[in-house]
Amino acid sequence: MNILVYRWKAYNYTDVIQTFQALGHTVEELEYPLEHYDEDAEFFALLRNRLLGGSYDFVFTVNYFGVVSDACESCGVKYVSWTCDNPLISMYHRSIYNACNYIFCFDQSNYLEFQAMGCKHIWHLPLAVDTDRIDHVLAQAEDLCAYQNEIAFVGSLYEKNSYDRMKDRLPDYLQGYFEAVIRAQMNISGGNIIEELLQPDILMELEEYYRLDKSEGSFANLGLIFSTTVLGFQVAKRQRMQALQQLGKRHQVSIYTNSNTADLLGVTYRGGVDYWTQMPKVFRMSKINLNLTIPNIVTGIPLRVWDVLGAGGFLLTNYQAELPAYLEHKKDLVCFEDLRQLEELVTYYLAHDDERREIARHGYETVRKQHSYLARVVEMLECVGMKA
């Protein structure tokens, strides 16, 4: 098969492309700085001409782009997308009903939502990990000792979220209401109640202070956009800051991030790390790796979970509804429900080296055998109706 990949900002493109190639398929790549996910006349024309001038079995992207779907629809070419973020505002667009689409959602709640909305070609497909690639990186590393940590977190602090920039412009009532919503969400593990709490009267008042910027073909509403891109990021910021600072009072905690850590007290800043060459070393060499899932990911398993286990690291993660279907608590990883339990588990596993190492080993074997990109891509191609 001949596959055209439109490459955008996502970590797992390389793993997917290499898997296509390992299966014997030809992959051509296209990169272009989109002005808008939904509509970009120049890119639409460029992609359409590329499709008409070539012979492609399908176009592939990580995450969904309405402009790509429309170009494929106009040329009668299949469009295959696999999400790694949730919710994707770009999916709430008229193009989602194009016949060319074959959409794979890593978050089952997102899949069920769009299935109920009448999308015909849509499936649930969790993310994956390439343990062979990670094994090679670690086997070649000569500086593993530089990445030793007691407790480590790799990720953003979302300190530049838009809620911090706009809250002082809101009336006291809205500020108080949103503060209550944020606090309520922070007490929930493995679920999201933010959008449900944004009642119509609140949204009507919010319209005076928040400009909704969307394309003509988008049907995303204010509740969806504000709950995810504003309040969701604010909750993630507070959850991560609170957890790291609390653990830092009693333990050695390191953070690897490009975020501003000036307000993060008691935590060692270790700088940013390259996803391909450095991050696996952090995961392998840290006694405990933390996953703190942004609440926008409602049920799904984020990429960080697969990456930690694929590097042979021990993982402590907040509970997600889909975890039990693929990974076993206290055999592959360990889940916590709240901050108090997180602190207890950290103390326990730092004192039980053998048990911690056995869980890390078992988690690695599970993802290596059952959750590879090869397995996921074969499943994807079967759904699309093509031979792997």
JOBEL-V389053 format. One record per residue. N is the residue number from 0. RES is the residue in three letters. PSI is psi in radians with two decimals (NA if undefined). OMEGA is omega in radians with two decimals (* if undefined). Layout:
n=N res=RES psi=PSI omega=OMEGA
n=N res=RES psi=PSI omega=OMEGA
//
This chain:
n=0 res=MET psi=2.69 omega=3.08
n=1 res=ASN psi=2.07 omega=-3.03
n=2 res=ILE psi=2.30 omega=3.03
n=3 res=LEU psi=2.14 omega=-3.14
n=4 res=VAL psi=2.07 omega=2.98
n=5 res=TYR psi=2.03 omega=-2.99
n=6 res=ARG psi=2.16 omega=-3.12
n=7 res=TRP psi=-2.77 omega=-3.01
n=8 res=LYS psi=1.61 omega=3.06
n=9 res=ALA psi=2.50 omega=-3.06
n=10 res=TYR psi=-0.59 omega=-2.92
n=11 res=ASN psi=0.22 omega=3.08
n=12 res=TYR psi=-0.83 omega=-3.06
n=13 res=THR psi=-0.74 omega=3.14
n=14 res=ASP psi=-0.70 omega=3.14
n=15 res=VAL psi=-0.80 omega=-3.13
n=16 res=ILE psi=-0.80 omega=3.14
n=17 res=GLN psi=-0.54 omega=3.09
n=18 res=THR psi=-0.75 omega=3.04
n=19 res=PHE psi=-0.81 omega=-3.10
n=20 res=GLN psi=-0.66 omega=3.12
n=21 res=ALA psi=-0.47 omega=3.10
n=22 res=LEU psi=0.02 omega=3.06
n=23 res=GLY psi=0.19 omega=-3.10
n=24 res=HIS psi=2.67 omega=3.09
n=25 res=THR psi=2.31 omega=-3.12
n=26 res=VAL psi=2.22 omega=2.98
n=27 res=GLU psi=2.49 omega=-3.09
n=28 res=GLU psi=2.53 omega=3.09
n=29 res=LEU psi=2.21 omega=3.08
n=30 res=GLU psi=2.43 omega=-3.12
n=31 res=TYR psi=2.32 omega=-3.13
n=32 res=PRO psi=1.66 omega=-3.10
n=33 res=LEU psi=2.41 omega=3.02
n=34 res=GLU psi=-0.60 omega=-3.12
n=35 res=HIS psi=2.40 omega=-3.11
n=36 res=TYR psi=-0.58 omega=-3.03
n=37 res=ASP psi=-0.80 omega=-3.00
n=38 res=GLU psi=2.17 omega=3.08
n=39 res=ASP psi=1.74 omega=-2.99
n=40 res=ALA psi=-0.70 omega=-3.10
n=41 res=GLU psi=-0.78 omega=3.13
n=42 res=PHE psi=-0.67 omega=3.10
n=43 res=PHE psi=-0.81 omega=-3.13
n=44 res=ALA psi=-0.73 omega=3.14
n=45 res=LEU psi=-0.82 omega=-3.12
n=46 res=LEU psi=-0.72 omega=3.14
n=47 res=ARG psi=-0.76 omega=3.11
n=48 res=ASN psi=-0.66 omega=3.11
n=49 res=ARG psi=-0.73 omega=-3.12
n=50 res=LEU psi=-0.71 omega=-3.14
n=51 res=LEU psi=-0.48 omega=-3.11
n=52 res=GLY psi=-0.08 omega=-3.12
n=53 res=GLY psi=-2.98 omega=3.11
n=54 res=SER psi=1.62 omega=-3.05
n=55 res=TYR psi=2.41 omega=3.08
n=56 res=ASP psi=-0.61 omega=3.01
n=57 res=PHE psi=2.86 omega=3.01
n=58 res=VAL psi=2.42 omega=-3.13
n=59 res=PHE psi=2.46 omega=2.98
n=60 res=THR psi=2.63 omega=2.87
n=61 res=VAL psi=2.19 omega=-2.96
n=62 res=ASN psi=2.93 omega=-2.97
n=63 res=TYR psi=2.41 omega=3.13
n=64 res=PHE psi=2.06 omega=-3.13
n=65 res=GLY psi=-0.67 omega=-3.12
n=66 res=VAL psi=-0.59 omega=3.08
n=67 res=VAL psi=-0.75 omega=3.12
n=68 res=SER psi=-0.77 omega=-3.12
n=69 res=ASP psi=-0.68 omega=3.11
n=70 res=ALA psi=-0.74 omega=3.11
n=71 res=CYS psi=-0.72 omega=3.14
n=72 res=GLU psi=-0.72 omega=-3.10
n=73 res=SER psi=-0.36 omega=-3.11
n=74 res=CYS psi=-0.05 omega=-3.12
n=75 res=GLY psi=0.56 omega=3.13
n=76 res=VAL psi=2.42 omega=3.13
n=77 res=LYS psi=2.49 omega=3.09
n=78 res=TYR psi=2.05 omega=-3.11
n=79 res=VAL psi=2.19 omega=3.10
n=80 res=SER psi=2.59 omega=-3.13
n=81 res=TRP psi=2.05 omega=-3.05
n=82 res=THR psi=2.62 omega=2.99
n=83 res=CYS psi=0.02 omega=3.06
n=84 res=ASP psi=2.67 omega=-3.14
n=85 res=ASN psi=2.46 omega=-0.23
n=86 res=PRO psi=2.66 omega=3.06
n=87 res=LEU psi=1.93 omega=3.13
n=88 res=ILE psi=-0.51 omega=-3.13
n=89 res=SER psi=-0.35 omega=3.12
n=90 res=MET psi=-0.35 omega=-3.13
n=91 res=TYR psi=1.18 omega=-3.00
n=92 res=HIS psi=2.57 omega=-3.08
n=93 res=ARG psi=-0.51 omega=-3.09
n=94 res=SER psi=-0.25 omega=-3.11
n=95 res=ILE psi=-0.34 omega=-3.13
n=96 res=TYR psi=0.10 omega=3.09
n=97 res=ASN psi=2.46 omega=-3.09
n=98 res=ALA psi=-0.37 omega=-3.08
n=99 res=CYS psi=-0.27 omega=-2.97
n=100 res=ASN psi=2.42 omega=2.94
n=101 res=TYR psi=1.78 omega=-2.94
n=102 res=ILE psi=2.31 omega=3.14
n=103 res=PHE psi=2.10 omega=-3.07
n=104 res=CYS psi=2.24 omega=3.12
n=105 res=PHE psi=-0.39 omega=3.12
n=106 res=ASP psi=2.07 omega=-3.05
n=107 res=GLN psi=-0.56 omega=3.12
n=108 res=SER psi=-0.64 omega=3.11
n=109 res=ASN psi=-0.76 omega=3.08
n=110 res=TYR psi=-0.84 omega=-3.11
n=111 res=LEU psi=-0.65 omega=3.13
n=112 res=GLU psi=-0.85 omega=-3.09
n=113 res=PHE psi=-0.49 omega=3.02
n=114 res=GLN psi=-0.75 omega=3.12
n=115 res=ALA psi=-0.41 omega=3.12
n=116 res=MET psi=-0.05 omega=3.05
n=117 res=GLY psi=0.20 omega=3.06
n=118 res=CYS psi=2.22 omega=-3.01
n=119 res=LYS psi=-0.82 omega=-3.08
n=120 res=HIS psi=1.43 omega=-3.13
n=121 res=ILE psi=2.40 omega=-3.09
n=122 res=TRP psi=2.82 omega=3.00
n=123 res=HIS psi=2.19 omega=3.13
n=124 res=LEU psi=1.86 omega=3.14
n=125 res=PRO psi=2.85 omega=3.08
n=126 res=LEU psi=-3.09 omega=-2.97
n=127 res=ALA psi=-3.05 omega=3.10
n=128 res=VAL psi=2.56 omega=3.08
n=129 res=ASP psi=1.64 omega=-3.10
n=130 res=THR psi=-0.51 omega=3.11
n=131 res=ASP psi=-0.77 omega=3.12
n=132 res=ARG psi=-0.80 omega=-3.12
n=133 res=ILE psi=-0.70 omega=3.09
n=134 res=ASP psi=-0.70 omega=-3.13
n=135 res=HIS psi=-0.76 omega=3.12
n=136 res=VAL psi=-0.79 omega=-3.09
n=137 res=LEU psi=-0.62 omega=-3.14
n=138 res=ALA psi=-0.53 omega=-3.12
n=139 res=GLN psi=-0.18 omega=-3.03
n=140 res=ALA psi=2.38 omega=3.08
n=141 res=GLU psi=0.06 omega=-3.06
n=142 res=ASP psi=0.50 omega=-3.07
n=143 res=LEU psi=-0.61 omega=-3.10
n=144 res=CYS psi=-0.44 omega=-3.13
n=145 res=ALA psi=-0.20 omega=-3.08
n=146 res=TYR psi=0.31 omega=3.12
n=147 res=GLN psi=2.37 omega=3.10
n=148 res=ASN psi=2.71 omega=2.98
n=149 res=GLU psi=-0.95 omega=3.09
n=150 res=ILE psi=2.35 omega=-3.12
n=151 res=ALA psi=2.53 omega=2.99
n=152 res=PHE psi=2.27 omega=3.08
n=153 res=VAL psi=2.04 omega=-3.14
n=154 res=GLY psi=3.08 omega=-3.10
n=155 res=SER psi=2.65 omega=3.01
n=156 res=LEU psi=-0.06 omega=-3.13
n=157 res=TYR psi=0.67 omega=-3.07
n=158 res=GLU psi=-0.22 omega=3.14
n=159 res=LYS psi=0.51 omega=-3.10
n=160 res=ASN psi=2.68 omega=-3.03
n=161 res=SER psi=-0.35 omega=3.14
n=162 res=TYR psi=-0.72 omega=3.11
n=163 res=ASP psi=-0.56 omega=-3.11
n=164 res=ARG psi=-0.44 omega=-3.03
n=165 res=MET psi=-0.28 omega=-2.95
n=166 res=LYS psi=-0.57 omega=-3.11
n=167 res=ASP psi=-0.25 omega=3.09
n=168 res=ARG psi=-0.19 omega=-3.11
n=169 res=LEU psi=2.60 omega=3.04
n=170 res=PRO psi=2.78 omega=-3.06
n=171 res=ASP psi=-0.66 omega=-3.09
n=172 res=TYR psi=-0.81 omega=-3.14
n=173 res=LEU psi=-0.71 omega=3.09
n=174 res=GLN psi=-0.78 omega=-3.14
n=175 res=GLY psi=-0.69 omega=-3.13
n=176 res=TYR psi=-0.81 omega=-3.13
n=177 res=PHE psi=-0.60 omega=3.09
n=178 res=GLU psi=-0.70 omega=3.11
n=179 res=ALA psi=-0.70 omega=3.11
n=180 res=VAL psi=-0.78 omega=-3.14
n=181 res=ILE psi=-0.80 omega=-3.12
n=182 res=ARG psi=-0.66 omega=3.12
n=183 res=ALA psi=-0.76 omega=-3.14
n=184 res=GLN psi=-0.60 omega=-3.12
n=185 res=MET psi=-0.33 omega=3.13
n=186 res=ASN psi=0.10 omega=-3.10
n=187 res=ILE psi=2.31 omega=3.08
n=188 res=SER psi=2.25 omega=3.09
n=189 res=GLY psi=0.58 omega=3.10
n=190 res=GLY psi=2.93 omega=-3.13
n=191 res=ASN psi=2.13 omega=-3.13
n=192 res=ILE psi=0.09 omega=-3.01
n=193 res=ILE psi=-0.92 omega=-3.07
n=194 res=GLU psi=-0.64 omega=3.13
n=195 res=GLU psi=-0.53 omega=-3.10
n=196 res=LEU psi=-0.14 omega=3.11
n=197 res=LEU psi=1.47 omega=-3.08
n=198 res=GLN psi=2.76 omega=-3.07
n=199 res=PRO psi=-0.69 omega=-3.12
n=200 res=ASP psi=-0.61 omega=3.10
n=201 res=ILE psi=-0.77 omega=-3.12
n=202 res=LEU psi=-0.63 omega=3.11
n=203 res=MET psi=-0.74 omega=3.11
n=204 res=GLU psi=-0.64 omega=-3.12
n=205 res=LEU psi=-0.52 omega=-3.11
n=206 res=GLU psi=-0.44 omega=3.13
n=207 res=GLU psi=-0.32 omega=-3.01
n=208 res=TYR psi=-0.18 omega=-3.08
n=209 res=TYR psi=2.09 omega=-3.13
n=210 res=ARG psi=2.16 omega=-3.13
n=211 res=LEU psi=1.96 omega=-3.10
n=212 res=ASP psi=1.89 omega=3.13
n=213 res=LYS psi=2.81 omega=-3.11
n=214 res=SER psi=2.91 omega=-3.13
n=215 res=GLU psi=-0.56 omega=-3.10
n=216 res=GLY psi=-0.05 omega=-3.10
n=217 res=SER psi=2.46 omega=3.02
n=218 res=PHE psi=0.35 omega=3.02
n=219 res=ALA psi=2.37 omega=-3.10
n=220 res=ASN psi=3.04 omega=-3.08
n=221 res=LEU psi=-0.69 omega=-3.12
n=222 res=GLY psi=-0.78 omega=3.13
n=223 res=LEU psi=-0.87 omega=-3.05
n=224 res=ILE psi=-0.79 omega=-3.10
n=225 res=PHE psi=-0.65 omega=-3.11
n=226 res=SER psi=-0.51 omega=-3.08
n=227 res=THR psi=-1.01 omega=-3.01
n=228 res=THR psi=-0.22 omega=3.13
n=229 res=VAL psi=-1.21 omega=-3.07
n=230 res=LEU psi=-0.62 omega=3.13
n=231 res=GLY psi=-0.75 omega=3.12
n=232 res=PHE psi=-0.62 omega=3.11
n=233 res=GLN psi=-0.72 omega=3.09
n=234 res=VAL psi=-0.78 omega=3.14
n=235 res=ALA psi=-0.74 omega=3.11
n=236 res=LYS psi=-0.90 omega=-3.06
n=237 res=ARG psi=-0.72 omega=3.13
n=238 res=GLN psi=-0.77 omega=-3.10
n=239 res=ARG psi=-0.76 omega=3.11
n=240 res=MET psi=-0.79 omega=-3.10
n=241 res=GLN psi=-0.82 omega=-3.10
n=242 res=ALA psi=-0.81 omega=-3.10
n=243 res=LEU psi=-0.73 omega=-3.13
n=244 res=GLN psi=-0.66 omega=3.13
n=245 res=GLN psi=-0.78 omega=3.11
n=246 res=LEU psi=-0.59 omega=-3.12
n=247 res=GLY psi=-0.26 omega=3.11
n=248 res=LYS psi=-0.46 omega=-3.06
n=249 res=ARG psi=-0.25 omega=-3.03
n=250 res=HIS psi=2.92 omega=3.05
n=251 res=GLN psi=1.96 omega=-3.08
n=252 res=VAL psi=2.31 omega=3.11
n=253 res=SER psi=2.53 omega=3.03
n=254 res=ILE psi=2.34 omega=3.06
n=255 res=TYR psi=1.96 omega=-3.01
n=256 res=THR psi=2.80 omega=2.97
n=257 res=ASN psi=0.07 omega=3.12
n=258 res=SER psi=2.83 omega=3.03
n=259 res=ASN psi=2.09 omega=-3.07
n=260 res=THR psi=0.31 omega=-3.06
n=261 res=ALA psi=-0.57 omega=-3.11
n=262 res=ASP psi=0.05 omega=-3.10
n=263 res=LEU psi=1.71 omega=-3.03
n=264 res=LEU psi=2.51 omega=3.06
n=265 res=GLY psi=0.22 omega=-3.10
n=266 res=VAL psi=2.38 omega=-3.13
n=267 res=THR psi=2.14 omega=3.11
n=268 res=TYR psi=2.15 omega=-3.09
n=269 res=ARG psi=0.16 omega=3.13
n=270 res=GLY psi=3.13 omega=3.08
n=271 res=GLY psi=2.81 omega=3.10
n=272 res=VAL psi=2.56 omega=3.07
n=273 res=ASP psi=2.31 omega=-3.08
n=274 res=TYR psi=-0.69 omega=-2.99
n=275 res=TRP psi=-0.75 omega=-2.96
n=276 res=THR psi=-0.43 omega=-3.04
n=277 res=GLN psi=-0.68 omega=-3.05
n=278 res=MET psi=-0.73 omega=3.09
n=279 res=PRO psi=-0.55 omega=3.13
n=280 res=LYS psi=-0.70 omega=3.08
n=281 res=VAL psi=-0.84 omega=-3.09
n=282 res=PHE psi=-0.69 omega=-3.12
n=283 res=ARG psi=-0.67 omega=-2.97
n=284 res=MET psi=-0.14 omega=3.11
n=285 res=SER psi=2.37 omega=3.12
n=286 res=LYS psi=-0.74 omega=3.12
n=287 res=ILE psi=2.20 omega=3.00
n=288 res=ASN psi=2.41 omega=-3.13
n=289 res=LEU psi=2.43 omega=2.91
n=290 res=ASN psi=2.14 omega=3.10
n=291 res=LEU psi=1.70 omega=-2.99
n=292 res=THR psi=2.29 omega=3.05
n=293 res=ILE psi=2.41 omega=-3.05
n=294 res=PRO psi=-0.28 omega=3.08
n=295 res=ASN psi=-0.49 omega=3.03
n=296 res=ILE psi=1.76 omega=-2.91
n=297 res=VAL psi=-0.93 omega=-3.11
n=298 res=THR psi=-0.34 omega=-2.97
n=299 res=GLY psi=2.94 omega=3.14
n=300 res=ILE psi=2.01 omega=-3.09
n=301 res=PRO psi=2.81 omega=-3.08
n=302 res=LEU psi=-0.58 omega=-3.11
n=303 res=ARG psi=-0.64 omega=3.14
n=304 res=VAL psi=-0.85 omega=-3.13
n=305 res=TRP psi=-0.68 omega=-3.11
n=306 res=ASP psi=-0.70 omega=3.12
n=307 res=VAL psi=-0.86 omega=-3.11
n=308 res=LEU psi=-0.64 omega=3.14
n=309 res=GLY psi=-0.34 omega=3.08
n=310 res=ALA psi=0.04 omega=-3.11
n=311 res=GLY psi=0.42 omega=-3.14
n=312 res=GLY psi=2.72 omega=3.04
n=313 res=PHE psi=2.34 omega=-3.04
n=314 res=LEU psi=2.26 omega=2.91
n=315 res=LEU psi=2.09 omega=-3.06
n=316 res=THR psi=2.62 omega=2.95
n=317 res=ASN psi=2.67 omega=-3.12
n=318 res=TYR psi=2.40 omega=3.00
n=319 res=GLN psi=2.48 omega=-3.00
n=320 res=ALA psi=-0.51 omega=-3.09
n=321 res=GLU psi=-0.18 omega=-3.08
n=322 res=LEU psi=-0.83 omega=-3.07
n=323 res=PRO psi=-0.37 omega=-3.13
n=324 res=ALA psi=-0.33 omega=-3.04
n=325 res=TYR psi=-0.49 omega=-3.06
n=326 res=LEU psi=2.55 omega=-3.03
n=327 res=GLU psi=2.24 omega=3.11
n=328 res=HIS psi=2.27 omega=3.14
n=329 res=LYS psi=0.13 omega=2.97
n=330 res=LYS psi=-0.75 omega=3.13
n=331 res=ASP psi=-0.55 omega=-3.11
n=332 res=LEU psi=3.13 omega=3.11
n=333 res=VAL psi=2.31 omega=-3.12
n=334 res=CYS psi=2.58 omega=3.03
n=335 res=PHE psi=2.66 omega=-3.11
n=336 res=GLU psi=-0.56 omega=-3.09
n=337 res=ASP psi=3.10 omega=-3.06
n=338 res=LEU psi=-0.67 omega=3.13
n=339 res=ARG psi=-0.78 omega=3.13
n=340 res=GLN psi=-0.62 omega=3.09
n=341 res=LEU psi=-0.81 omega=3.13
n=342 res=GLU psi=-0.73 omega=3.14
n=343 res=GLU psi=-0.74 omega=-3.12
n=344 res=LEU psi=-0.66 omega=3.08
n=345 res=VAL psi=-0.85 omega=-3.14
n=346 res=THR psi=-0.75 omega=-3.11
n=347 res=TYR psi=-0.89 omega=-3.01
n=348 res=TYR psi=-0.38 omega=3.00
n=349 res=LEU psi=-0.42 omega=-3.14
n=350 res=ALA psi=-0.08 omega=-3.10
n=351 res=HIS psi=1.36 omega=-3.05
n=352 res=ASP psi=-0.83 omega=-3.08
n=353 res=ASP psi=-0.76 omega=-3.14
n=354 res=GLU psi=-0.74 omega=3.13
n=355 res=ARG psi=-0.78 omega=-3.12
n=356 res=ARG psi=-0.61 omega=3.13
n=357 res=GLU psi=-0.67 omega=3.09
n=358 res=ILE psi=-0.74 omega=3.11
n=359 res=ALA psi=-0.73 omega=3.13
n=360 res=ARG psi=-0.80 omega=-3.11
n=361 res=HIS psi=-0.69 omega=3.12
n=362 res=GLY psi=-0.73 omega=3.10
n=363 res=TYR psi=-0.82 omega=-3.12
n=364 res=GLU psi=-0.64 omega=3.13
n=365 res=THR psi=-0.84 omega=-3.10
n=366 res=VAL psi=-0.58 omega=3.13
n=367 res=ARG psi=-0.73 omega=-3.06
n=368 res=LYS psi=-0.54 omega=-2.94
n=369 res=GLN psi=-0.30 omega=-2.96
n=370 res=HIS psi=0.76 omega=3.12
n=371 res=SER psi=2.84 omega=3.02
n=372 res=TYR psi=-0.58 omega=3.12
n=373 res=LEU psi=-0.81 omega=3.14
n=374 res=ALA psi=-0.73 omega=-3.11
n=375 res=ARG psi=-0.77 omega=-3.09
n=376 res=VAL psi=-0.65 omega=3.07
n=377 res=VAL psi=-0.78 omega=3.10
n=378 res=GLU psi=-0.73 omega=3.12
n=379 res=MET psi=-0.84 omega=-3.11
n=380 res=LEU psi=-0.60 omega=3.08
n=381 res=GLU psi=-0.69 omega=3.11
n=382 res=CYS psi=-0.62 omega=3.14
n=383 res=VAL psi=-0.24 omega=3.12
n=384 res=GLY psi=0.51 omega=-3.13
n=385 res=MET psi=2.66 omega=3.12
n=386 res=LYS psi=2.40 omega=3.09
n=387 res=ALA psi=NA omega=*
//
